[in-house]
Amino acid sequence: MDATKAHAILCNIAVICVGTMAVGLFFYRHIRQSTPSQSFVMTGKVKTNPYNLLDLFAATLLITLLLSPLITVATSTPEAPDAAQSASQGSTDGSVSNAISIALFSLVLGICVFLFASVLRGMKPNIVFGLSRLHLFNILLCGAITVIAAYPLMIGIAKLQEAFLGSEEQLQKVVKTLLETEDAKLKIVLVSMATIVAPLVEEIIFRGYLYPVIKRYSSRTFAAITISLLFAVVHANLPGMMPLFILALMLTLVYEMTGCLWVPMVAHALFNAIQVFLMLYLQNG
């Protein structure tokens, strides 16, 4: 399957995901309005009480921003092979600066979401994200256990997907660049993005903010499934979508169980580090 068709399918899945989220929120609101005993303050260690309807609007804008690259690729006119190759060669010299720019933009976005969810509403980040709930050893232990538990499930769903849909590999653009480039500086930047920037920013956005906001107006199960699917779709890797969905569910589950955002951050970073190591090791081997 070519990349354009894969992105079109992912775009359709994204529309289904967002549509389901919108319909689900409307449904839950209707149920709670007709049942006054139902509270909008959901139970669990991930707190939802700081959030309100303004956050639903902010979450909508954030989801639109996250999906915009996927939609742009899916709706754009494919370039001719020669033009695409020339553009790729022409951007080689600036690839390191481009990667750094993307990393900085991601960090700024993560910081803005972090501040908006906590400091700007007069709340301490430690309370909102449970950053001081666990000691370092427990954070590392829970993160490692999460990865160990997630791997068999991800491999199983990948094998199941392969049995029904066939074997097909489609690398993310950043992964493909990491494997193909001989620029040491670019490798360092990409590895840093995968093991440090992505886990921090993605966990702040998906688990730290979007999950509790959607949970606030629906339920833990509904929020966990829809946000995990969104997480998988945003990575723009159709063959890897279901394994990523399982990973996201595990990260959400461990966040709900511990109430400490450091745990999914560590688990996410550890998972990415293992993946990067295996890819580079197998490439050199």
Sequence and secondary structure as in RCSB ss.txt:
>XXXX:A:sequence
MDATKAHAILCNIAVICVGTMAVGLFFYRHIRQSTPSQSFVMTGKVKTNPYNLLDLFAATLLITLLLSPLITVAT
STPEAPDAAQSASQGSTDGSVSNAISIALFSLVLGICVFLFASVLRGMKPNIVFGLSRLHLFNILLCGAITVIAA
YPLMIGIAKLQEAFLGSEEQLQKVVKTLLETEDAKLKIVLVSMATIVAPLVEEIIFRGYLYPVIKRYSSRTFAAI
TISLLFAVVHANLPGMMPLFILALMLTLVYEMTGCLWVPMVAHALFNAIQVFLMLYLQNG
>XXXX:A:secstr
  HHHHHHHHHHHHHHHHHHHHHHHHHHHHHHHH TT  SS  SSS  TT  HHHHHHHHHHHHHHHHHHHHHHH
S    HHHHHHHHHHTSTTHHHHHHHHHHHHHHHHHHHHHHHTGGGT  HHHHS TTSS HHHHHHHHHHHHHHH
HHHHHHHHHHHHHHH       HHHHHHHH   HHHHHHHHHIIIIIHHHHHIIIIIIIIHHHHHHTS HHHHHH
HHHHHHHHHTT STTHHHHHHHHHHHHHHHHHH  THHHHHHHHHHHHHHHHHHHHHHH 
